Every structure is written in C-alpha cells, then in structure tokens.
C-alpha cells in the first residue's frame, strides 16, 4: 500500500492513505474540519465543548496531552519498536551522561540546539524504560506473529458522505497481509 505525501502548505481533498507527520495528523490537514476517534469519544463521553477545548480547531487550546512526560515515553516506545533504533535516533536525543541536569551553560546550549533541531530529549533512565517497554511489546504473541509487518504510522483519511466531516485514523501498522490493523498501547 503506497501512502501519498502532502506538500507543506497543501490540504487533503481526497480520501486515502497519507504519509503525514504526527503534528500534521493531529492538526487540521484537510480542506475542512477533521476529527479522529479520540475526538468523537470525547464528544460522546463528555460534550462538544470538551472536544473543542483541546482541539486543534481551538486557537486558545492548552498544550497537547502528548507533551506530558508519560505520553512522551509511550510515544518513544512505539517509535523504537516500530521504526527501530535508526528511526528512534532521528527524533530522540539522550542527554549526555556528563550532565545530570541543565545547570551549566554548555548543557543548556546542547538542550537548546537539540530542541531547535526538533528532537525530544530524554535521559538514560528514560531510555532504559523505553527500551524495556519496546522489548515487552515485541515479545507479545501477536507482534511475534507479524501484526506489525506492513505500513507503519500511516494516516487513513476520508470524508464522511453523510456529514461531510473529514475522519482520520492512524493505526500503528497496516499489515500487508490480512485486514487487521494494529494499535499498540504501552
């Protein structure tokens, strides 16, 4: 299955499988409002106002849940398992052991440079936890059986014919054989 790419300033106007960054997926990538199953569950379980409060449609929203440390660790474990160490190292930087905190000017400069480069900074202890989570997930029978073989981190986007609202889903893997999709939880 070949995912389509979207130019930087373009909007999705057709149903399909898309290769989007996580930020682009969580934003509004379509030519009209879009919503994921998480947003629909928030509307159903709470209210439309609760959904809008944290929606990318709200310019005054609070920072995303994904920026909270425990979400970042789960996201990192997914990344390590699904994309391997090379893919992981492209987005995560481990704080050098010579700094136990960010008190020195050299440490703060390193941290600033890593953030400017788009990296998520983690510590050695966090890396050990992430590696443990990835090993645990990799040992699961379904993972061993190949449920993650296929297209990883692709966005499925379609316009609902009844409402005209864009719907989006981002399974962890879309297998190349079979119809089951995988969504791991750490």
C-alpha positions, -999 to 999 in steps of 0.1 A, spaced: 0 0 0 15 33 -11 9 63 11 5 97 -6 26 126 5 12 161 11 31 192 2 39 215 31 11 241 25 -14 218 8 -46 204 23 -61 169 18 -90 170 -6 -93 132 -14 -98 101 6 -67 80 10 -37 67 29 -13 96 37 22 99 50 19 127 75 39 138 104 23 133 138 19 171 142 2 174 108 -21 144 116 -32 159 149 -37 193 133 -62 200 106 -47 185 74 -79 186 54 -97 213 34 -124 212 61 -127 202 98 -114 168 106 -118 145 137 -104 113 150 -119 85 171 -104 102 202 -123 134 194 -155 115 187 -152 97 220 -147 130 238 -179 144 222 -198 112 231 -185 108 266 -184 145 276 -196 171 253 -187 191 221 -173 218 243 -149 194 260 -137 183 225 -133 219 213 -113 228 245 -83 207 234 -90 206 196 -66 219 170 -96 239 158 -93 260 191 -65 286 187 -65 291 226 -62 254 235 -39 241 262 -7 221 252 -14 187 239 -15 157 262 13 142 241 36 167 256 32 153 291 62 131 301 43 98 304 28 103 270 62 111 256 76 79 270 48 58 254 53 75 221 90 69 223 85 32 230 62 30 199 88 47 179 116 24 190 95 -8 184 80 3 151 109 22 135 139 6 152 169 24 167 177 44 135 142 59 133 142 65 171 176 83 170 162 106 142 137 121 167 151 115 202 183 127 218 196 112 250 211 138 274 248 131 276 259 114 309 283 143 318 253 164 326 229 153 354 208 185 350 207 216 328 226 240 352 257 246 331 257 269 301 271 241 279 242 218 289 216 244 283 232 252 249 231 215 239 195 212 250 185 243 231 202 231 199 185 197 202 151 213 206 157 236 177 166 205 156 132 191 165 145 164 189 127 152 220 152 150 249 153 120 272 176 108 300 194 75 302 169 63 328 140 71 304 158 53 276 161 22 298 123 24 305 115 29 268 137 0 257 120 -22 283 86 -12 270 96 -19 234 111 -53 244 79 -62 263 57 -52 233 80 -71 209 75 -102 230 37 -102 226 25 -132 206 6 -110 181 37 -89 174 58 -121 171 32 -134 146 37 -104 124 8 -80 132 32 -51 128 45 -61 94 34 -36 69 29 2 66 38 19 99 23 51 111 2 60 81 -28 82 83 -62 69 69 -83 99 60 -118 100 44 -147 123 41 -179 110 57 -205 110 29 -234 118 53 -219 147 73 -191 159 50 -167 159 80 -132 145 74 -125 115 96 -90 103 104 -73 73 119 -37 65 125 -31 28 133 4 18 143 6 -6 115 -15 -16 84 -5 -52 77 5 -61 41 -14 -94 45 -48 -96 61 -72 -69 72 -63 -65 108 -47 -32 119 -26 -28 150 -27 -1 176 -3 -7 204 -8 6 240 22 7 262 
